[in-house]
């Protein structure tokens, strides 16, 4: 199993913001997480990445407790927000830094960036800008590309379509489908846009007040099911 949440609970003050007794994500599954603001989506992702600690239970990636191991970081790529960027670097410097951490040679890095030329759309590289001076959408592109870089087996993206123009959203969906289909990468993606998540993900979980309300394997009716649920 790629990822397991076991008796996972996070509490702030007297409020339980996440309570997932059991959730398993097999290798190669594209997994979507949806819910209204405050549902617990980002909390769940931060627990997965050991950015915060659970009050009860644990998260395992490939049978390793993330709170007690570093091994899972070698094959886990993630981008949750701009805090994942080193914004005083240029995109080129950031990609070079990330590539070194992930063990890429210069040729490997050059090849990776060349494959992302369409996604970058001439707006990222060669602009002589620091990341902090890029638009929100271009910072988003930079973070997503860095998350995918290397031998990624598990990809975690929180609201990856935010700030992207329609053309880039289409390119991102194409890229994610290719990664899942050709490289069998397990993907965890949250989005407020039900169309995006149903298009990219084969399984969709609805969170409400920190609890799993629906766990759906995608069919032709899934988008309507979700729209009906959130319309109430």
C-alpha positions in Angstrom: 0.0 0.0 0.0 1.4 3.4 -0.9 -0.2 5.3 1.9 -2.3 4.6 5.0 -3.9 6.8 7.6 -4.6 4.8 10.8 -6.7 6.2 13.7 -5.5 9.6 12.6 -6.7 12.5 14.7 -5.6 16.2 15.0 -7.0 18.5 17.6 -6.6 22.2 18.1 -7.8 23.4 21.5 -11.1 21.6 22.0 -11.9 21.2 18.3 -11.1 18.0 16.4 -10.2 19.2 12.9 -9.4 15.8 11.5 -10.6 12.3 12.5 -9.9 9.5 10.0 -10.1 6.0 11.5 -8.7 4.3 8.4 -7.9 5.3 4.9 -5.7 3.5 2.4 -4.4 4.6 -1.0 -2.8 1.9 -3.2 0.2 2.3 -5.4 -0.6 4.1 -8.7 -4.0 5.5 -7.6 -5.0 9.1 -8.5 -6.8 10.3 -5.3 -8.8 13.5 -5.1 -9.7 15.2 -1.9 -12.6 17.7 -1.8 -14.5 19.6 0.8 -15.5 23.1 1.8 -13.2 25.5 3.6 -12.2 24.1 7.0 -13.0 20.5 6.1 -9.5 19.4 7.0 -7.9 18.9 3.6 -4.7 20.9 4.2 -4.4 19.5 7.7 -4.5 16.0 6.3 -1.8 16.8 3.7 0.4 18.4 6.3 0.1 15.3 8.5 1.0 13.1 5.5 4.2 15.2 5.0 5.1 15.3 8.7 4.8 19.1 8.8 2.5 18.8 11.8 2.2 15.9 14.3 -1.0 13.9 14.9 -2.6 13.9 18.4 -3.5 10.3 17.8 -2.7 7.6 15.2 -0.2 7.8 12.3 0.4 8.1 8.6 2.4 5.4 6.8 4.0 5.7 3.4 5.0 2.3 2.0 4.7 0.9 5.5 7.0 3.5 7.1 5.6 5.8 9.8 6.3 9.3 8.4 6.8 10.7 11.9 9.7 8.2 12.6 11.4 7.9 9.2 13.0 10.0 6.5 13.1 7.3 3.8 9.7 8.2 2.4 11.0 11.7 1.5 13.2 10.3 -1.2 10.3 9.4 -3.5 7.6 11.9 -2.2 7.1 15.1 -4.1 4.8 17.8 -2.7 3.7 21.4 -3.2 1.1 22.9 -0.8 1.8 26.6 -0.9 4.4 29.2 -1.6 6.1 28.3 1.7 7.6 25.3 -0.2 9.6 27.7 -2.4 12.9 29.5 -1.7 11.7 32.8 -3.0 15.0 34.7 -2.9 16.3 32.3 -5.6 15.6 32.5 -9.3 13.6 29.6 -10.8 16.8 28.3 -12.3 18.6 28.3 -9.0 15.7 26.7 -7.2 15.4 23.9 -9.8 19.2 23.4 -9.6 19.0 23.2 -5.8 16.0 20.8 -5.9 17.7 18.7 -8.6 20.8 18.2 -6.4 18.7 17.1 -3.4 16.9 14.6 -5.7 20.1 13.3 -7.2 19.7 14.6 -10.7 22.7 15.2 -12.9 22.9 18.5 -15.0 21.8 16.5 -18.1 18.9 15.0 -16.2 17.8 18.4 -15.0 18.1 20.0 -18.4 16.1 17.2 -19.9 13.4 17.5 -17.2 13.1 21.3 -17.7 12.9 20.8 -21.5 9.9 18.5 -21.0 8.2 21.3 -19.1 8.7 24.0 -21.7 5.0 23.8 -22.8 3.9 24.0 -19.1 6.1 27.0 -18.4 4.9 28.7 -21.6 8.0 30.9 -21.7 7.2 32.6 -18.4 9.5 30.9 -15.9 13.0 30.4 -17.2 15.4 33.1 -18.6 13.4 36.0 -17.1 16.1 37.1 -14.6 13.5 37.3 -11.8 13.5 36.0 -8.3 10.7 33.6 -7.5 9.2 36.2 -5.1 8.8 38.6 -8.1 6.8 36.0 -10.2 3.0 36.1 -10.5 1.0 33.7 -8.3 0.4 31.5 -11.2 4.1 31.3 -12.2 5.1 30.6 -8.6 2.5 27.8 -8.7 4.1 26.4 -11.9 7.6 26.5 -10.3 6.5 24.6 -7.2 4.5 22.0 -9.0 7.4 21.3 -11.4 9.9 21.0 -8.5 7.5 18.5 -6.8 7.4 16.3 -9.8 11.2 16.3 -10.3 13.2 13.2 -9.7 12.1 9.6 -8.9 8.7 10.7 -7.5 6.4 7.8 -6.6 3.9 9.8 -4.5 2.8 13.3 -5.5 0.9 15.5 -3.1 -0.6 18.8 -4.4 -2.9 21.1 -2.5 -5.1 23.2 -4.8 -2.6 23.0 -7.7 -5.0 24.7 -10.1 -5.2 27.9 -8.1 -3.8 30.9 -9.9 -3.3 29.1 -13.2 -4.8 30.5 -16.4 -7.1 28.1 -18.4 -4.4 27.0 -20.8 -2.0 26.1 -18.0 -4.8 24.3 -16.2 -5.3 22.1 -19.3 -1.6 21.5 -19.6 -1.4 20.5 -15.9 -4.2 18.1 -16.2 -2.5 16.5 -19.2 0.8 16.2 -17.3 -0.9 14.7 -14.2 -2.7 12.1 -16.3 0.5 11.2 -18.1 2.4 10.8 -14.8 -0.3 8.6 -13.4 -0.8 6.5 -16.5 2.8 6.1 -17.8 4.8 6.2 -14.6 2.2 4.8 -12.2 2.7 7.7 -9.8 0.3 7.8 -6.9 -1.3 11.2 -6.7 -3.1 13.0 -3.9 -4.8 16.2 -5.2 -7.1 18.6 -3.5 -9.2 21.1 -5.4 -12.2 23.3 -4.8 -13.0 22.8 -8.5 -15.0 19.6 -8.8 -14.5 19.5 -12.6 -10.8 19.4 -12.3 -10.6 16.8 -9.6 -13.1 14.4 -11.3 -11.2 14.8 -14.6 -7.8 13.9 -13.1 -8.6 11.5 -10.2 -10.0 8.0 -10.3 -11.1 8.1 -6.6 -12.5 11.0 -4.8 -13.0 11.4 -1.0 -15.2 14.1 0.5 -14.2 15.6 3.8 -16.5 17.5 6.1 -15.5 18.7 9.5 -12.5 16.5 9.4 -14.4 13.3 8.7 -14.7 11.2 5.5 -18.3 11.6 4.3 -18.0 9.9 0.9 -15.4 7.7 -0.7 -16.2 7.4 -4.4 -14.6 5.4 -7.2 -15.1 7.6 -10.3 -18.0 6.7 -12.7 -19.8 8.8 -15.3 -22.1 10.1 -12.6 -19.5 11.1 -10.1 -19.4 14.8 -11.0 -23.2 15.0 -10.6 -23.0 13.1 -7.3 -20.5 15.7 -6.0 -22.5 18.6 -7.3 -25.7 17.3 -5.7 -23.8 16.9 -2.3 -22.4 20.4 -2.2 -25.6 22.0 -3.5 -27.4 21.0 -0.3 
